[in-house]
Amino acid sequence: MKTIDPREHPVPFVHRTLLSGVAPRPIALVATVDGEGRHNLSPYSFFNAFGANPPVIVVSPAYRGKDGTAKHTFENIRDTGEFTVSAVSYSMVEQISLASSDYDRGVDEFEKAGFTKLTMDVVAAPGVAESPFVMECRLLQHVDTGGKPGSGNLMIAEVLRFHVRDSAFEGERIDPRRLDLVARMGYNWYCRASGDALFELPKPGHNGIGVDALPSHIRESSILTGNDLGKLAGVASLPDADAVLARWLQMSAELMPDSAGPDLFETEMRTGSAQRAVTALLRAWKYGDRDDAHTAAHLQRCVQTALASDDLELAWECALMADPARIAALRG
Ligand SMILES: Cc1cc2nc3c(=O)[nH]c(=O)nc-3n(C[C@H](O)[C@H](O)[C@H](O)COP(=O)(O)O)c2cc1C
């Protein structure tokens, strides 16, 4: 691993390094008003939420890297104590990129970027009508993290109102697929939260046994991935290996030879049917020339197929049996 001590490198390099690893970052499209009532709009990805009671967010307009001057967004929030944050959908990316240009003070980036103003309930700054999710925010605290070029200003604020587009809801819940938000990565990369990039992972409902409690042939597998181990280790207790062996003894005893041929296992794996793959594998082991070690290794692949279809019970059965000694015990 390459180790980087930020104190030994120029700020732009540290900036690029930090932003590559702290990613993807949500993007706040921040609207503010200056002392003369002029609107300002700029994107900020040093942004996140920090607690819900009260709802608190932080955005960080840094001091400009080239000359250490303050950004308009920072000055306006400091002077008025108010701003709005509009979330950024994929359909807005070119416009927010344009709004990030270093326009002179007093230039209204709503107009430059072609966004529509949305009047708010509480704060004077408008929201962005094209955004599906807008927050009205009031400054709670400002923390200056250095006062130098490239150092940050934490603008800690309370969310006073949320405005969420009706079409974002599926029933009572906001559905991420209906927001199509984008996030910022390192360098010029962005990422779009839609399609295959979105997946659900239920919260653990109990304390899992942990990877350290997995049988060693599973834990040290060269086939199973960290995600596979994490999913297996999430069970509340280790399944009963003797009961599994007894069930598989019966299953194996009932297997009759057929003419499907040795390729059937791979065919079933390709179609994602773990149970049928297991049966094909055991038949090849029993009537073909597959040895115990080969069968055990292939059972680890069945673990993955079963996990992919969320059949944790079968995954665990295959995992427990994926041990040449247990396969040998199947011979009775
Ligand atoms: C997607 C995106 C995210 C950005 N995030 C930040 C940020 O978190 N902090 C920052 O200081 N500048 C950030 N910038 C750069 C500012 O948007 C840019 O400096 C802008 O000109 C500031 O405008 P202002 O002076 O009107 O506030 C970002 C730019 C883009 C395109």
The ligand as an SDF file (V2000), in Angstrom:
LIG
                    3D

 31 33  0  0  0  0  0  0  0  0999 V2000
  -19.9150   19.1490   -8.0960 C   0  0  0  0  0  0  0  0  0  0  0  0
  -19.0980   20.2310   -7.4640 C   0  0  0  0  0  0  0  0  0  0  0  0
  -18.8600   20.2110   -6.1120 C   0  0  0  0  0  0  0  0  0  0  0  0
  -18.1150   21.2130   -5.4940 C   0  0  0  0  0  0  0  0  0  0  0  0
  -17.9040   21.1670   -4.1600 N   0  0  0  0  0  0  0  0  0  0  0  0
  -17.2280   22.1630   -3.5420 C   0  0  0  0  0  0  0  0  0  0  0  0
  -17.0360   22.1310   -2.1470 C   0  0  0  0  0  0  0  0  0  0  0  0
  -17.5150   21.2290   -1.4370 O   0  0  0  0  0  0  0  0  0  0  0  0
  -16.3380   23.1420   -1.5670 N   0  0  0  0  0  0  0  0  0  0  0  0
  -15.8510   24.1680   -2.3030 C   0  0  0  0  0  0  0  0  0  0  0  0
  -15.2550   25.0740   -1.7350 O   0  0  0  0  0  0  0  0  0  0  0  0
  -16.0250   24.2270   -3.6310 N   0  0  0  0  0  0  0  0  0  0  0  0
  -16.7050   23.2550   -4.2720 C   0  0  0  0  0  0  0  0  0  0  0  0
  -16.9090   23.3200   -5.6250 N   0  0  0  0  0  0  0  0  0  0  0  0
  -16.4400   24.4780   -6.3550 C   0  0  0  0  0  0  0  0  0  0  0  0
  -17.4220   25.6530   -6.2090 C   0  0  0  0  0  0  0  0  0  0  0  0
  -18.6880   25.3030   -6.7260 O   0  0  0  0  0  0  0  0  0  0  0  0
  -16.8470   26.8530   -6.9880 C   0  0  0  0  0  0  0  0  0  0  0  0
  -15.6680   27.2780   -6.3630 O   0  0  0  0  0  0  0  0  0  0  0  0
  -17.8260   27.9840   -7.1230 C   0  0  0  0  0  0  0  0  0  0  0  0
  -17.2970   28.9430   -8.0310 O   0  0  0  0  0  0  0  0  0  0  0  0
  -18.0870   28.7020   -5.8080 C   0  0  0  0  0  0  0  0  0  0  0  0
  -19.0240   29.7140   -6.0740 O   0  0  0  0  0  0  0  0  0  0  0  0
  -19.3570   30.9050   -5.0710 P   0  0  0  0  0  0  0  0  0  0  0  0
  -18.1000   31.7270   -4.8960 O   0  0  0  0  0  0  0  0  0  0  0  0
  -20.4400   31.6510   -5.7910 O   0  0  0  0  0  0  0  0  0  0  0  0
  -19.8110   30.3050   -3.7840 O   0  0  0  0  0  0  0  0  0  0  0  0
  -17.5960   22.2830   -6.2820 C   0  0  0  0  0  0  0  0  0  0  0  0
  -17.8090   22.2900   -7.6630 C   0  0  0  0  0  0  0  0  0  0  0  0
  -18.5530   21.2750   -8.2490 C   0  0  0  0  0  0  0  0  0  0  0  0
  -18.7820   21.2940   -9.7290 C   0  0  0  0  0  0  0  0  0  0  0  0
  1  2  1  0
  2  3  1  0
  2 30  2  0
  3  4  2  0
  4  5  1  0
  4 28  1  0
  5  6  2  0
  6  7  1  0
  6 13  1  0
  7  8  2  0
  7  9  1  0
  9 10  1  0
 10 11  2  0
 10 12  1  0
 12 13  2  0
 13 14  1  0
 14 15  1  0
 14 28  1  0
 15 16  1  0
 16 17  1  0
 16 18  1  0
 18 19  1  0
 18 20  1  0
 20 21  1  0
 20 22  1  0
 22 23  1  0
 23 24  1  0
 24 25  2  0
 24 26  1  0
 24 27  1  0
 28 29  2  0
 29 30  1  0
 30 31  1  0
M  END
$$$$
